[in-house]
Amino acid sequence: MLKTEAPSSLHANLDQYSTIALVNALIDDQRNAVAAARDMSRQLADAVDAAVPRIRAGGRLIYVGAGTSGRLGVLDSVELYPTFSWPGERAIGLIAGGSQAMFEAVEGAEDSIEQGGADIRGVAARPNDVVLLIAASGGTPYVMGALNAARKAGALTIGFANNVDAPVTSQADIGITLDTGSEVISGSTRLKAGTAQKIALNTFSSALMVRLNKVYGNLMVDLKATNAKLLRRALNLTMLATGADEAAARAALQSCDFHVKVAIVILRRKIGAEEAQALLAALDGSVRAALLAPQAK
């Protein structure tokens, strides 16, 4: 029996707990998700380092999973645009059963190894792509089919599983084993197994975006200001990074379509928007490098 499917020896009488004891048991068990992810920090760092050159060369992030794992992959992919201005066409979420499976269970979809391969071929995976394959069990047929197709395409494959010695981790280029053990509610991997997957995916994609110069210090300076909340956040970030008052920060942002990193360079270097954009483009989008570059004569 897979560890994720085994009954927990700690909570055999869960249905008899008081409500507060029940809630505490469910919360306390989540601590194991953090520990499982922390145990994989070296492998996650290796995955980031392996992904950076491929992504810099134009590769895409392709997330693959079924059920909860698939939904977590899609979630990570769609959040990259507003957070880091990462193009939607370069963060693709594939879930067994298609988009319908985001909102309701599509029975049997995860059992098709052929569909997993077909979906990877459908997005024309190529060598610079990074394919993240997520399966709590570690052997979901849909995910394994995608893994086989991704390897044939020459893509970098990163496998995530919650059971040791799982096929998806042993056969991927880099394996991330999130050993969360049995669940408080037996077999419900939407609990701490899913939490560990969320932590690992968040960590991987966020660290990758830092390495791609989407962050200055610890400020998300490449966000896409698509609503009132994010417009205000862009203004606050610009003020924090430059010490400018609100009027100056707003003027700089308006001159560059509310692109925070450009506004920072405008204000700190006292140059125009076009010059700031050109400087950042020449320095791979690095705000720090742009601020340290010699002034043009």
Rosetta blueprint (number, residue, H / E / L):
1 M L
2 L L
3 K L
4 T L
5 E L
6 A L
7 P E
8 S L
9 S L
10 L L
11 H L
12 A L
13 N L
14 L H
15 D H
16 Q H
17 Y L
18 S L
19 T H
20 I H
21 A H
22 L H
23 V H
24 N H
25 A H
26 L H
27 I H
28 D H
29 D H
30 Q L
31 R H
32 N H
33 A H
34 V H
35 A H
36 A H
37 A H
38 R H
39 D L
40 M L
41 S H
42 R H
43 Q H
44 L H
45 A H
46 D H
47 A H
48 V H
49 D H
50 A H
51 A H
52 V H
53 P H
54 R H
55 I H
56 R H
57 A L
58 G L
59 G L
60 R L
61 L E
62 I E
63 Y E
64 V E
65 G E
66 A L
67 G H
68 T H
69 S H
70 G H
71 R H
72 L H
73 G H
74 V H
75 L H
76 D H
77 S H
78 V H
79 E H
80 L H
81 Y H
82 P H
83 T H
84 F H
85 S L
86 W L
87 P L
88 G H
89 E H
90 R H
91 A E
92 I E
93 G E
94 L E
95 I E
96 A L
97 G L
98 G L
99 S H
100 Q H
101 A H
102 M H
103 F L
104 E L
105 A L
106 V L
107 E L
108 G L
109 A H
110 E H
111 D H
112 S L
113 I H
114 E H
115 Q H
116 G H
117 G H
118 A H
119 D H
120 I H
121 R H
122 G H
123 V L
124 A L
125 A L
126 R L
127 P L
128 N L
129 D L
130 V E
131 V E
132 L E
133 L E
134 I E
135 A E
136 A L
137 S L
138 G L
139 G L
140 T L
141 P H
142 Y H
143 V H
144 M H
145 G H
146 A H
147 L H
148 N H
149 A H
150 A H
151 R H
152 K H
153 A L
154 G L
155 A L
156 L E
157 T E
158 I E
159 G E
160 F E
161 A E
162 N L
163 N L
164 V L
165 D L
166 A L
167 P H
168 V H
169 T H
170 S H
171 Q H
172 A L
173 D L
174 I E
175 G E
176 I E
177 T E
178 L L
179 D L
180 T L
181 G L
182 S L
183 E E
184 V L
185 I L
186 S L
187 G L
188 S L
189 T L
190 R L
191 L L
192 K H
193 A H
194 G H
195 T H
196 A H
197 Q H
198 K H
199 I H
200 A H
201 L H
202 N H
203 T H
204 F H
205 S H
206 S H
207 A H
208 L H
209 M H
210 V H
211 R H
212 L L
213 N L
214 K L
215 V L
216 Y E
217 G L
218 N L
219 L E
220 M L
221 V L
222 D L
223 L L
224 K L
225 A L
226 T L
227 N L
228 A H
229 K H
230 L H
231 L H
232 R H
233 R H
234 A H
235 L H
236 N H
237 L H
238 T H
239 M H
240 L H
241 A H
242 T H
243 G L
244 A L
245 D L
246 E H
247 A H
248 A H
249 A H
250 R H
251 A H
252 A H
253 L H
254 Q H
255 S L
256 C L
257 D L
258 F L
259 H L
260 V H
261 K H
262 V H
263 A H
264 I H
265 V H
266 I H
267 L H
268 R H
269 R H
270 K L
271 I L
272 G L
273 A H
274 E H
275 E H
276 A H
277 Q H
278 A H
279 L H
280 L H
281 A H
282 A H
283 L L
284 D L
285 G L
286 S L
287 V H
288 R H
289 A H
290 A H
291 L H
292 L H
293 A L
294 P L
295 Q L
296 A L
297 K L
